Amino acid sequence: MARKWEIANRTSDLYVGKSTLFKVFLVVGVLAISALFIWHTLTVIDKLQSDTRDQVEKYVGLWQLAANSPESGSELQFIFDEIIVKARFPIVVLDEDREPVSWRNIPEVSGGDTSAAAWQTIKDVAEQLFEEHGEYPLYFGETQVNYLRYGDSEAINQLRTMPFIAIGVVFAFMTVGMIGFQNIRRSEERYIWVGMAKETAHQLGTPLSALLGWLEVMSAESRSGMTSAEQEELLKSTTQNMRVDVRRLQRVANRFGLIGSIPELNECDLNDLVDEAVAYYRRRLPFEGQGIRIDVQTGEIPPLMLNGELFSWVLENLIKNSLQASDSKNGQIRILTRVVSNGRGVVLNVIDNGKGISVAAARKIFRPGFTTKKRGWGMGLTLVKRIVEEYHGGRITLARSHPGETVFEIILPISGGKR
């Protein structure tokens, strides 16, 4: 009972949580990458600011060295022209009254602007630079005569905004991607519903046609000229056949009902399900191809937690595909069951000697709507994969395929074992 609850709970989580888990993972991943990117950018900004501070301290030292040199005039001018002027960050030099006397790299003021408005702007910028980085005094001998204030370079300012621009772009792409993903998923869902409707009609069509035929057999016109004993025998055989077709209708209805709900799993003998499915198709071999042979090699396997109705559908789909792929004159289908070497699962192989599946088709074989048949809706293997993996916790793969051999492999967990 605990095992049943565990598998049912896992299947329920698949219904509710897959899409949410993906979205949470995507958002958390983007946030983590964004945080890492911001941290790295701030680290680079701190390094650049530290380098700028060191550079300013060197400028101040050189300026003071030149100012205290006997030939201070020419050396001071050289330092200003070749070093200060070529600096790539804002610099404002103020006199002892904190009034601007020279400046460099101030974006708000053009190089030759000496108007009162420009001077006031420089003064405001100098106050802002003081709040951000403070100031460095410039001495002439023992006397403090000037102050130097500096700001961050244009590259540092651009780096500050870069993470937020990049994150905005990433979120925009993520939003567009998720909208596109939702549209693709809705399109696939619409296709699945159409395919399911057609598959339902196909599944119901055969027994319904048979029932209509039996009703025709039982009509008065068909029984005219028969003796009472012959009519009684006809009625008896026809009733039996109608019961078979009604049971088939009920089975089809049950299967489609189970697809939309969490199926109940019970201990089942997989070999019995294989024998039942093979017996059904052996009765149909005269219609599928008289030269096709179906061989079964079942090993000793323990009971498995399965929904017999749905897993019979899996077997019927795989056998039907193998029949359609096999040559009607010398086709051979083999079905094998065995326990996995580690004892934790059971392997089921469905093998045919048909023309095989191309590499390109093999990659898309389980996708909804994909089919290699001229007539088909591409739902058979999609349903098989869903039943095996989501409902039974197993795995189905196209193990190999080439002309003369195609192998579908299903691995199912043994009750109480680990998958």
Residue, then its C-alpha position, 0 to 999 in steps of 0.5 A: m500500500a505504501r508503495k502504491w501511495e509513493i508512486a501515485n504521489r510521485t505521478s501527482d507531483l509530475y502533473v503539478g510541479k514540472s512546469t513550476l520547478f522549471k520556472v523556479f529553476l530558471v528564475v533562481g538561475v538568472l538571479a544567481i548569475s545576475a548576483l555573480f555578475i554584479w559582484h564581479t563588476l563591483t569588484v572591478i570598480d573597486k579595483l579601478q577606484s583604488d588604482t585611480r586613488d593611487q594615481v591621484e596620490k602620485y600626481v599630488g606627490l609629483w606636484q608638490l615635488a615640483a612646487n618645492s623644486p628650485e626650478s618649480g615653474s617649468e617642472l610644475q608646468f611639465i607635470f600639469d601638461e604631461i601628467i595632469v592634463k592627460a589624466r582620464f578622470p575629472i580633476v578640479v584644483l581649488d585655491e586656499d579659499r576653495e575656489p576653482v582655479s583649474w579643472r580637467n575632464i568635466p563633462e558638464v563644461s566645455g574646454g574653453d568655457t569661462s563664463a560665470a555659469a561654467w564657473q558655478t558648475i565647476k564649483d558644484v562639481a567640486e563639492q560633489l567630488f569632495e563628498e565622493h572622494g574627499e580632497y588632497p592638499l597641495y603644499f608649497g614649502e610649509t604652506q598649504v596653497n591648493y586643494l585637488r579633488y578628483g572623480d571617477s572616470e567615464a569607464i567606471n561610471q559606465l561599469r556601474t550601469m552595465p550590470f543593470i543593463a545586462i540583467g535587463v536584457v537577460f530578463a527581457f530575453m527570458t520573458v520573450g523565451m518563456i512567452g515563446f515556450q508557452n505558445i509552443r506548449r499550447s500549440e503542442e497541447r492543441y495538437i495532442w488533443v486533436g491527436m487524442a480525439k483521432e486516436t479515440a475515434h480509431q480505437l472505437g471504430t473497429p469494435l463499433s463497426a463489428l457491432l454494426g455487422w453483428l446487428e446486421v447478421m441478427s436482422a430478420e432478412s439475414r435469418s430468413g430461410m433458416t431453421s429455428a435451430e440454425q437461428e438459435e445457433l446464429l443468435k448464440s454465436t453472434t451474442q458471444n462475439m458482440r460481448v467480446d466487442v462490447r468488452r473491447l469498447q469498455r477497455v478502450a474507454n477505460r484506457f482513455g479515462l486512465i490517461g487523464s488521471i492518476p492510475e492505480l498500480n497493482e502487483c501484476d505478472l508482466n509475462d501474463l500481460v505479454d502473453e495476452a497482447v501476443a495472443y490478441y495480435r496472433r488472432r489478427l495475423p491473417f489480416e496483418g500478414q500471414g508470413i509474420r511470426i511472433d515469438v515470446q521468450t519470457g524469463e523468470i521475473p518477480p511481480l511488478m507494480l503496474n496498471g495492467e490496462l495501461f501497460s497492455w496498451v503499451l505492449e499493443n502499441l509496440i507490437k502493432n508498430s513492429l507488425q507495420a514495420s515488418d515484411s508481411k512474408n518473412g517478418q519476425i517479432r521477438i518479445l523478451t523479458r528478463v531481470v536486470s543484472n543488478g536485480r533492481g529492475v526488469v527489462l522488456n525488449v520488443i525486437d523486429n526485423g523490419k526496415g529500421i528507423s533512420v538516425a534523424a527519425a530516432r531522435k524525434i520518435f517519442r515527440p507528439g505528432f511525429t510519425t514516419k507513417k503515411r497515415g498516422w497521428g504520431m500519438g502511439l509512442t508518445l502515449v507509450k512513453r508517458i505510460v512507462e515513465e510518468y505512470h510506472g517510473g520506468r524508462i523506454t528507449l530505442a536501444r538500436s535500429h538498423p535495417g533488419e533489427t529494431v529494438f525498443e527497450i523498457i526498464l521497469p523498477i521491481s517493487g520495493g527496489k530503487r529505480 
